[in-house]
Each structure stands twice: as C-alpha cells, then as structure tokens.
Amino acid sequence: MPTRSGTAHVVTTTRTYKGKVYRTHLLRRSYREDGKVKNETLGNLSHLPEPLIELIRRSLQGETFVPLGQAFEVIGSRAHGHVHAVALAMQRLSFTSLLGSEPSRERELVLAMVAARIVAPHTKLATTRWWHTTTLALDFGVADANEDDLYAAMDWLLARQDTIQKKLAARHLREGGLVLYDLSSSYFEGTHCPLAKLGHNRDGKKGLLQVNYGLLTDARGCPVAVSVHEGNVADSATFLPEVQRLREQFGIEQLVMVGDRGMIGHATIAELREMAGIGWITALKNASIRTLVEQGQLQLGLFDERNLLELTAPDYPDERLVACRNPQLAKLRTLKREELLAATEKNLQLIKQRVDAAKLKGADAIGLRVGKVVNQYKVAKHFELAIGEQSFTFARKHEAIAAEAALDGIYIIRTSLDAQRMDAAECVRSYKALANVERAFRSLKTVDLKVRPIHHRTADRVRAHILLCMLAYYVEWHIREAWRELMFADIDQAAKAARDPVAPAQRSELALDKVASHKVDDGTPAHSFSTLMAELGGIVRNTCRTPSAGPDAPTFDIVTTPNPTQRHALDLIKQIRP
C-alpha cells in the first residue's frame, strides 16, 4: 500500500432526515494514488463541541493558538456605558457650547461634574474619587482634578449663569407660550451659610435650616432657569422677579405664567395687571371657593351633570373662573378627613379618661395637652371643646364638617386669558402642567440628582451647586424623553390633549401593559431611569497589554459589545434634539 501523505482538514456534511438536520464533522486527509486524488477519513469529530471543532479546523489551516493569558492580560476595567450615554446626550444637546463658546479648563470640569451628577451624585470630594472607577475622568479630561479645582469651576459656572439660562430660554421658550414656575426647598447639614434660614419645610424636616429655590420650565417641564433664595422667603415674593427676568434678561415680552395658588395671589395679580402682555393661570384657595358658594356665585348642583363649568364673579373682574369637580378626589378627601378625625378623637378620649380619673387637672394643663392633639392633624376647627379646671368634653362640629365635605373634589382655575386665547379645558390642563415642575423637584431632590443634603458654606457655592444640579436635570430630562419606550413611562403623550382634563390622569393601555408585565414591546424588561443607567454601566472598557512584552508595553482597549437593550438605549439617545 503506498505511503499516504497530505494535509489534514475538517469536512462538514449536512443531511436532512425526516425533517431533522444532521451535521457530521470528519477529519480527513487528501492523497494521490495512481494519479488520482483520494481522501482518507482519520476520525469522526461530530461528538466534539462546535467551538473545539472550529479550533481544530483553523489550526489545520495554519493558525497558531496560545493560552489566553499569554496572549494578553487585562490590567484595568472601568464602567463605561452609562458615562458614554450621558456624554452622547450632551453632544446631541450641544451642551458644551451652552456652557461657553471658548474651551477652558473650567468648562471641562463643569461638564464632568454635570455628567457625574447624573451617573452617581456625590459630594465634590467623593466625586473626584469615584469618577476614576469609570471612564468619566479620562474621557472628560479631568483625571488630575481635585476638589479645589471643582470649587473653582463652580465659581466660573455661577458667573456664567445668566448667559447660560438666556441660551436655554432662547431654545425652549416662545413668545406667547406657557412658562411654569414653582418653588421648593432643601435642608442644610451645617449652620454657617447666610442663605440657611428656618422656613416652611416641604420635606417635613422640622427645625432644620433650609434654602429655597425656584424653577422655571417650559410647558413640558424642561428646565430653563433656577433661582436661589433664603430659606424663609415666601413663595409669592419670588414670583414677580422671575417675570421681570423673563422680560428683561430673556427678552420675552408676551407670555403666560402658570403658578400655584400660593404663588399667584391677589397682590401679585394686581401687579401683573399693570404689565402688558403677561397672562397668568393659577387657582383659588379653599376659603375663596367657600365664599363663592356662600354668595351663590357657584351652585354645586351644576356639577350633577358635568364636571367642568365657567363662571364669573364681581370679586374677580376681567377674569375667567373654571370650576371643576373630581369625584374620585372628593372620595379620597372624605376618607382622609374621617381618618384624621377618628385619630384625633381617639387621642382626645385618652385625655378625657385622665381628666375623669383626676390624673390631669387644671384648665391650663388640660388645654395644653388638648391643643397638641387637635393641632397634630390640623382638625381643631372641626371640634367643639369644653375645658374646665377638672373637666373636659369634646364633640364634632357636624355642620362645619358637612360644609367642608360639600366642597371635596372641587377646585377653581383662575386666569386672565380670554376664551379665544385658551378654552376652559386647556386652562385646566395648563394648570395641571405644574405637575411637570413637581416631577423635576422630585428628581432633583431625591430620586436621581440629590441636591440634598447641602454641605456648602458660602451663598455663592450653594447657588452654583443648585445650578449644577439644574443643568444635570436638563440633560437627564432629554434622556428620559428619549428612553420612554424602554421605561415604564407612557409614550402616548399626544393623547393627553384629548383626555378629560378634570378626571384623574389615566395611562394608556400600552403603559398599563408595561406596568403589569414589567416588559416592553420586544419582551425585554421595562426599566426605570436608574436601572437602565445601571444596565448601561455593564458596558466596560478593558485596558489590555501583552504580558510577555514587559510592564512598559503599549496598551490597548477592548469595550464590551452592547447587548440588544444597551444598543437600543444608545441608539435612542442619538435621536435627541435640543
């Protein structure tokens, strides 16, 4: 038998039998015999794993393989995907030129701080430690920055606040358009900042110093400007300066301001009437609604057949009043009132038992204890109290409770706009748009960006810190809008304009399906903003080198291949428009 020599190779054959496909992998060698090419089967490789078969095939074709550890080693891994997403959003928003047209070290540092605030909010010192665990420090060119550099950049940012906000106003506000404004507060950890004052704490943090800050947005809730005030400044005192800023600094002569009932009161409206081109939308306080009912201007029976009606009243000349009644809201308020009354009665009964048992004596001592109880839930007006030196009785004021209950679920929108400018339904929708500002405050204060707690000592640093957080929310707002289809958010935004403006807000069927199934259309998990950012954080940049070349050998980077969800999220960010 002649000597057989030749190159071995792997041959794969495929056959179909009874609808099933079978693949066979044979190790063969070709040789010549009597001038003819023949093949010899050396073995059947079909029982081996496909990757190993492919390795044998390539090896026989001349490729050389070495252990992975000898080829290269990973000397560093940094989270990259979430940083890349934020940087990409900033690029789409031309955020760099928004901060300043000229390159500077301060601009780089502010860009990095804004990105860091979105990805992982920390103190400035902690930020300079944290961002080295990601690609942020290198990609934004701030790897050598310390906390003092960040403080200097904050000073630079504050000096440019007016210019930046003027650019934002030019982008998002239009002549004659809606401007939403609201005020919130955050508490301090220290006691040395001159802005820190005791005031109405919206976070329930009694006894803590705080700072107030007002946010201007467009009708969608996209932030345009922020202002910082002492913690004891009243809401209404901040409103008119914002109107002046819109006209004088931002150059918007015709606009419609939307503010809540505590923001736009009678005194403010009197001044707004003197300003040509300024319309406004607000709401009446409960006491004013009760007065309208008592005067017969508002007849509650009209709500039997409809939930919205217009009226005029002598006390509100040249204004339109749009009265609304939400039955679901009325039911909730009735239940809440009953819970508070019952809880107060329970505590009052405990006091009565002590008085009857002579364990509590003296009108002053009894009154002090009773006062704490009835004021705990703000229901003192609903109780008739009789306090003596050795006696105490209480009873509900049923007529007063019934009178208040009759107004449950009723609210009245107050506006200077005529019906040709905006119909009644749109007036209600415009006032309810203030929920967009409240959503911004939730994100700024607790959910993502975490303005609080505030550690800065000087007034300007506090102002710069809050401006920094507002700019971070500006970028985040656009990312959230781009990611709606991947999150639990409702993507049917246009349907809001056709819904009943008084009825409770209802999500679309698609949004409800996402909530019920926790999945989006393609079957992948639905996300919140934070979980989607964490998902992107799984994209890692690995720094590698060849170990045999020594410690000074050049390095190269390998980035994790995005999975379908990560790729989709990044593609959606590429569609952002400023």
C-alpha positions in Angstrom: 0.0 0.0 0.0 1.5 3.3 -1.0 2.6 5.8 1.7 -0.1 8.4 2.2 0.8 11.9 3.0 -1.0 15.2 2.7 -2.7 18.0 4.6 -5.4 17.0 7.0 -8.6 19.1 7.1 -12.1 19.1 8.5 -15.0 18.3 6.3 -18.6 19.1 7.4 -21.5 17.4 5.7 -25.2 18.1 6.2 -28.2 15.8 5.5 -31.9 16.0 6.3 -33.8 13.0 7.5 -37.5 13.1 8.5 -37.4 16.9 8.8 -34.4 16.9 11.1 -30.9 18.3 10.0 -27.8 16.3 10.9 -24.3 17.6 10.7 -21.3 15.4 10.5 -17.7 16.6 11.1 -14.9 14.3 9.7 -11.2 14.7 10.0 -9.8 13.8 6.6 -6.5 13.8 4.7 -6.1 14.0 0.9 -3.5 12.0 -1.0 -2.7 10.9 -4.6 -2.8 7.3 -5.7 -2.2 6.3 -9.3 -2.5 9.9 -10.3 -5.9 10.3 -8.6 -6.8 12.4 -5.6 -8.4 10.4 -2.8 -9.5 11.1 0.7 -8.9 9.2 3.9 -11.1 9.6 6.9 -8.9 9.8 10.0 -11.7 10.2 12.6 -15.2 11.4 13.3 -15.2 14.7 15.2 -19.0 15.1 15.4 -19.1 14.3 19.1 -16.9 17.3 19.9 -18.3 20.7 20.8 -18.7 23.1 17.9 -16.1 25.6 19.2 -13.5 22.9 19.5 -14.2 21.6 16.0 -13.7 25.2 14.7 -10.5 25.4 16.6 -9.2 22.2 15.0 -10.3 23.4 11.6 -8.4 26.7 12.0 -5.3 25.1 13.4 -5.1 22.7 10.5 -5.3 25.8 8.2 -2.1 27.1 9.7 -3.3 29.4 12.6 -1.3 29.3 15.8 -3.0 29.4 19.2 -1.6 30.2 22.6 -3.3 30.3 26.0 -5.3 33.5 26.5 -3.2 34.6 29.5 -0.1 34.5 27.3 -1.7 36.5 24.5 -2.8 39.5 26.6 -3.8 40.4 30.1 -6.5 42.9 31.4 -4.8 45.4 33.6 -7.8 47.6 34.2 -11.6 47.6 33.8 -13.8 50.8 34.1 -17.5 51.1 33.8 -18.2 53.0 30.5 -21.7 52.6 29.1 -23.6 55.0 31.3 -20.8 57.6 31.0 -20.9 57.2 27.2 -24.7 57.6 27.2 -24.5 60.9 29.1 -21.6 62.2 27.0 -23.6 61.3 23.9 -26.7 63.2 25.1 -24.5 66.2 25.9 -23.2 66.1 22.4 -26.7 65.9 20.9 -27.7 68.9 23.0 -24.6 71.0 22.1 -24.1 71.2 25.9 -20.5 72.2 25.6 -21.3 75.4 23.7 -24.2 76.1 26.0 -21.7 76.5 28.9 -19.2 78.6 26.9 -18.0 79.1 23.4 -14.3 79.1 24.3 -12.5 76.0 25.5 -11.3 76.2 29.1 -10.3 74.0 32.0 -13.3 75.2 34.0 -15.6 74.2 31.2 -14.2 70.7 31.1 -14.6 70.4 34.9 -18.2 71.6 34.8 -19.1 69.1 32.0 -17.5 66.3 34.1 -19.4 67.4 37.2 -22.7 67.5 35.4 -22.1 64.0 34.0 -21.1 62.7 37.4 -24.3 64.2 38.9 -26.4 62.1 36.5 -24.5 58.9 36.8 -23.7 58.9 40.6 -24.3 62.0 42.7 -21.7 62.5 45.4 -20.1 65.4 47.3 -17.4 67.1 45.3 -14.6 65.4 47.2 -16.2 62.0 46.7 -16.7 62.7 43.0 -13.0 63.1 42.4 -12.5 59.7 43.9 -15.5 58.0 42.3 -15.0 59.0 38.7 -11.7 57.1 38.4 -13.7 53.9 38.7 -15.4 54.8 35.4 -14.2 56.2 32.1 -15.5 59.6 33.0 -12.3 61.0 34.4 -10.3 60.1 31.3 -12.9 60.8 28.6 -13.7 64.2 30.1 -10.0 65.0 30.6 -10.2 65.6 34.4 -8.2 62.7 35.8 -5.8 65.1 37.6 -8.6 67.3 39.2 -9.1 67.6 42.9 -11.9 69.1 44.9 -10.4 72.6 44.9 -10.4 72.5 41.1 -14.1 71.7 41.2 -14.9 74.5 43.6 -13.1 77.0 41.3 -15.1 75.6 38.3 -18.3 76.1 40.3 -17.3 79.8 40.7 -16.7 80.0 37.0 -20.1 78.4 36.3 -22.0 80.8 38.6 -20.5 83.8 36.9 -22.0 82.5 33.6 -25.4 81.6 34.9 -27.3 84.5 33.2 -25.7 83.7 29.9 -26.4 80.0 30.1 -30.0 80.5 31.1 -30.6 83.1 28.4 -29.4 80.5 25.8 -31.8 77.9 27.4 -34.7 80.4 27.2 -34.0 81.1 23.6 -34.1 77.3 22.9 -37.3 76.4 24.7 -39.4 79.5 25.4 -41.5 81.2 22.8 -43.4 84.5 22.6 -46.9 84.0 24.0 -46.1 80.5 25.3 -46.6 78.9 28.7 -43.9 79.3 31.4 -44.3 77.1 34.6 -42.8 78.3 37.9 -42.7 76.7 41.3 -40.6 76.9 44.5 -39.1 74.2 46.7 -36.6 73.9 49.4 -33.8 71.7 50.7 -32.2 71.4 54.1 -28.6 72.1 55.2 -26.3 70.0 57.2 -24.4 73.0 58.7 -25.3 76.4 60.2 -22.9 78.8 58.6 -24.4 79.6 55.2 -26.2 83.0 55.1 -28.9 81.6 52.9 -29.8 79.0 55.5 -33.0 80.0 57.4 -35.9 78.4 59.2 -38.9 78.4 56.9 -41.8 76.3 55.6 -40.1 73.0 55.2 -41.6 71.0 52.3 -39.7 67.9 53.3 -41.1 67.5 56.8 -37.7 68.2 58.3 -38.7 70.4 61.2 -36.1 72.5 62.9 -33.6 72.3 60.1 -32.2 75.3 58.3 -33.1 75.3 54.6 -32.6 77.2 51.3 -35.4 77.9 48.8 -35.0 77.7 45.1 -37.4 78.4 42.2 -37.5 76.6 38.9 -38.7 77.9 35.5 -39.6 75.4 32.9 -41.4 75.3 29.6 -44.9 73.6 29.4 -43.3 70.2 29.1 -41.3 70.6 32.3 -37.9 71.1 30.5 -35.9 73.3 32.9 -34.8 76.8 31.7 -33.6 78.7 34.8 -33.2 78.4 38.5 -33.1 81.0 41.3 -31.9 80.5 44.9 -33.4 82.4 47.9 -33.1 82.4 51.6 -35.0 79.7 53.4 -37.6 81.9 54.9 -38.7 83.7 51.7 -42.4 83.4 50.8 -43.4 81.7 47.5 -45.2 84.8 46.3 -42.2 87.1 46.9 -40.1 85.2 44.3 -42.7 85.2 41.5 -42.6 88.8 40.2 -38.8 88.9 40.0 -39.0 85.8 37.7 -41.5 87.6 35.5 -39.1 90.6 35.3 -36.2 88.3 34.4 -38.2 86.6 31.6 -38.9 90.0 30.1 -35.7 91.9 30.7 -33.0 89.2 30.6 -34.6 86.7 28.3 -36.3 89.2 26.1 -39.8 87.5 26.1 -42.5 90.2 26.1 -45.6 88.1 25.6 -46.0 85.1 27.9 -48.4 83.1 30.1 -47.2 82.4 33.7 -48.6 79.4 35.5 -48.2 79.1 39.2 -50.0 77.5 42.1 -52.5 79.2 44.4 -49.8 80.2 46.9 -47.6 81.7 44.3 -50.0 84.0 42.4 -52.3 85.7 45.0 -54.4 88.9 44.9 -51.5 91.3 45.4 -49.4 89.6 42.7 -52.3 89.7 40.3 -52.8 93.4 40.9 -49.2 94.0 39.8 -49.5 91.6 36.8 -52.4 93.6 35.5 -50.1 96.6 35.1 -47.8 94.5 32.9 -48.9 94.5 29.3 -48.5 91.1 27.5 -48.4 89.0 30.7 -51.1 86.4 31.1 -51.4 84.1 34.0 -53.1 80.9 35.2 -53.5 79.9 38.9 -56.1 78.5 41.2 -58.3 79.8 44.1 -57.7 78.8 47.7 -60.3 76.8 49.5 -61.5 79.8 51.6 -62.2 81.7 48.3 -64.1 78.8 46.9 -66.3 78.6 50.0 -67.1 82.3 49.7 -68.2 81.9 46.1 -70.6 79.1 47.3 -71.9 81.1 50.2 -72.6 84.1 47.9 -74.4 81.9 45.4 -71.9 82.6 42.6 -71.1 78.8 42.4 -74.0 76.4 42.6 -72.9 72.9 43.5 -75.9 71.4 41.9 -74.5 72.2 38.5 -71.9 69.5 39.0 -74.6 66.8 38.9 -74.4 66.7 35.1 -70.9 67.9 34.3 -67.5 68.1 35.9 -66.4 71.5 34.5 -68.1 74.9 34.1 -67.2 78.5 33.7 -68.4 81.4 35.9 -67.7 85.0 36.6 -67.8 86.8 39.9 -67.7 90.5 40.9 -64.7 89.9 43.2 -62.7 88.7 40.1 -63.2 91.4 37.4 -61.8 90.7 33.9 -61.0 87.2 34.9 -62.4 83.7 34.0 -63.1 81.2 36.6 -63.2 77.5 35.6 -64.7 75.3 38.3 -64.0 71.6 38.3 -65.2 68.7 40.4 -63.3 65.4 40.5 -65.5 62.7 42.2 -62.5 60.4 42.8 -60.6 63.2 44.5 -63.7 64.0 46.6 -63.9 60.4 47.8 -60.2 60.4 48.8 -60.5 63.6 50.7 -63.6 62.4 52.6 -61.9 59.2 53.6 -58.8 61.1 54.7 -60.8 63.6 56.8 -62.6 60.8 58.5 -59.3 59.1 59.3 -57.8 62.3 60.8 -61.0 63.0 62.8 -61.1 59.4 64.1 -57.4 59.5 65.1 -57.9 62.8 66.9 -61.0 61.6 68.7 -59.1 58.6 70.0 -56.4 60.8 71.5 -58.9 63.2 72.9 -60.7 60.3 74.6 -57.4 59.3 76.3 -57.1 62.8 77.7 -60.7 62.8 78.9 -60.1 59.5 80.7 -57.2 61.0 82.5 -59.2 64.1 83.5 -62.2 62.0 84.7 -59.7 59.9 86.8 -58.3 63.1 88.3 -54.9 62.3 86.8 -54.9 65.5 84.8 -56.1 68.7 86.4 -56.2 72.5 85.7 -57.6 74.2 82.7 -54.2 75.3 81.5 -52.6 71.9 81.8 -55.7 70.2 80.1 -55.8 72.9 77.4 -52.1 72.5 76.6 -52.5 68.7 76.2 -55.7 69.1 74.1 -54.1 71.8 71.9 -51.3 69.4 70.9 -53.8 66.7 69.9 -56.2 68.8 67.9 -53.4 70.6 66.1 -51.4 67.4 65.2 -53.7 66.7 62.2 -54.9 70.3 61.7 -58.6 69.5 62.6 -59.1 71.8 65.6 -61.8 73.7 63.6 -64.0 70.5 63.5 -64.3 70.0 67.2 -66.3 71.8 70.0 -64.1 71.8 73.1 -65.1 72.5 76.7 -62.3 72.7 79.2 -62.7 73.3 82.9 -60.4 73.0 85.9 -61.4 69.4 86.4 -63.5 68.6 83.4 -63.1 68.1 79.6 -65.6 67.2 76.9 -65.4 67.3 73.1 -67.7 66.8 70.2 -67.6 67.0 66.4 -69.0 70.1 64.7 -71.1 68.1 62.2 -72.4 71.1 60.3 -68.9 72.5 59.7 -67.7 69.1 58.6 -70.6 68.7 56.2 -70.0 72.2 54.8 -66.4 71.4 54.1 -67.2 67.9 52.7 -69.6 69.6 50.2 -66.5 71.2 48.6 -64.5 68.0 48.4 -63.0 67.4 45.0 -63.8 71.0 43.9 -61.1 73.3 42.6 -61.3 76.5 40.6 -58.8 77.6 38.0 -58.4 81.4 37.8 -57.0 83.0 34.6 -56.6 86.3 32.8 -56.8 84.6 29.4 -60.0 85.1 27.3 -61.8 82.2 25.8 -60.4 82.9 22.3 -56.9 82.6 23.6 -57.5 79.4 25.6 -60.7 77.4 26.2 -61.7 76.1 29.6 -60.4 72.6 29.2 -57.0 73.8 28.1 -56.8 76.2 31.1 -57.2 73.2 33.4 -54.6 71.2 31.5 -52.2 74.1 31.6 -52.6 74.5 35.4 -52.1 70.7 35.9 -48.9 71.0 33.9 -47.3 72.3 37.1 -47.0 68.5 37.9 -44.1 68.6 35.5 -42.3 71.0 37.7 -43.1 68.9 40.8 -41.6 65.9 38.9 -38.5 67.9 38.3 -38.2 68.7 42.0 -38.6 65.0 42.9 -35.8 64.1 40.6 -33.6 67.0 41.8 -34.2 66.4 45.5 -34.5 62.6 46.0 -34.7 60.3 43.0 -31.6 60.8 40.9 -29.6 64.0 41.3 -29.9 64.5 45.1 -29.5 68.2 45.7 -29.7 67.5 49.4 -28.2 67.4 51.8 -26.3 70.6 51.1 -22.9 70.9 52.7 -21.6 74.2 51.1 -20.9 77.1 53.5 -21.0 80.2 51.2 -24.1 81.6 49.4 -22.4 81.6 46.0 -21.3 77.9 46.3 -24.8 76.9 47.3 -26.1 78.8 44.2 -23.6 77.1 42.0 -24.4 73.7 43.4 -28.1 74.1 42.7 -27.4 75.5 39.2 -25.1 72.5 38.6 -28.0 70.1 39.6 -30.4 72.0 37.4 -28.1 71.6 34.4 -27.8 67.9 35.2 -31.5 67.6 35.2 -31.7 69.4 31.8 -29.6 66.6 30.3 -31.4 63.9 32.2 -34.8 65.3 31.1 -33.9 64.8 27.5 -32.5 61.3 28.1 -35.7 60.4 29.9 -37.8 61.6 27.0 -35.7 59.6 24.6 -36.0 56.5 26.7 -39.7 56.5 27.2 -40.3 53.3 25.2 -37.8 51.4 27.3 -39.1 52.6 30.6 -42.4 52.3 32.4 -43.3 55.8 31.1 -46.2 56.5 28.8 -45.2 57.1 25.2 -48.7 58.3 24.1 -48.1 61.9 25.1 -50.3 63.4 22.4 -53.4 61.7 23.9 -53.2 63.9 26.9 -54.6 66.8 24.9 -57.7 64.9 24.2 -58.4 63.4 27.6 -60.9 64.8 30.1 -58.9 67.5 31.9 -60.8 67.1 35.2 -60.8 63.3 35.5 -57.9 61.6 37.2 -55.0 61.1 34.8 -55.1 57.7 33.1 -52.2 56.0 31.5 -52.5 54.4 28.0 -53.2 50.7 27.6 -49.6 50.3 26.4 -48.2 51.9 29.6 -50.6 49.8 31.7 -49.4 46.6 29.9 -45.8 47.5 30.7 -46.6 48.0 34.3 -48.5 44.7 34.5 -45.9 42.6 32.6 -42.8 44.5 33.5 -41.8 44.2 29.8 -41.7 46.4 26.8 -42.9 45.5 23.3 -39.9 43.3 22.3 -40.3 41.2 25.5 -37.3 42.7 27.3 -37.6 44.0 30.9 -39.1 47.5 31.3 -36.8 49.8 33.2 -36.7 52.9 35.5 -34.2 55.5 34.7 -31.8 54.3 37.4 -32.0 50.6 36.4 -31.4 51.5 32.7 -28.4 53.5 33.7 -27.1 50.5 35.7 -27.7 48.3 32.7 -25.6 50.6 30.6 -22.9 50.5 33.3 -22.4 46.9 32.4 -20.6 48.1 29.2 -17.0 48.1 30.4 -13.8 49.4 28.8 -11.0 46.9 29.5 -7.4 48.1 29.2 -5.1 45.2 28.0 -1.5 44.5 27.2 0.8 41.6 26.1 2.4 40.2 29.3 5.5 38.9 27.6 6.4 42.4 26.3 7.1 43.7 29.8 5.4 46.3 32.0 6.2 49.2 29.7 4.5 47.6 26.7 1.8 49.6 24.9 -1.8 49.0 26.0 -5.0 48.7 24.0 -8.7 48.9 24.9 -11.5 46.5 24.4 -15.0 47.7 25.1 -17.8 45.2 25.9 -20.1 44.5 23.0 -23.5 46.1 23.9 -26.4 43.7 24.3 -29.7 44.5 22.5 -31.1 46.6 25.3 -27.9 48.6 25.7 -27.6 49.2 22.0 -31.2 50.3 21.7 -30.8 52.8 24.6 -27.7 54.3 22.9 -29.5 54.5 19.6 -32.4 56.3 21.1 -30.0 58.9 22.6 -28.7 59.6 19.1 -32.2 60.9 18.2 -32.2 63.6 20.9 -32.8 67.1 19.5 -32.1 70.3 21.6 
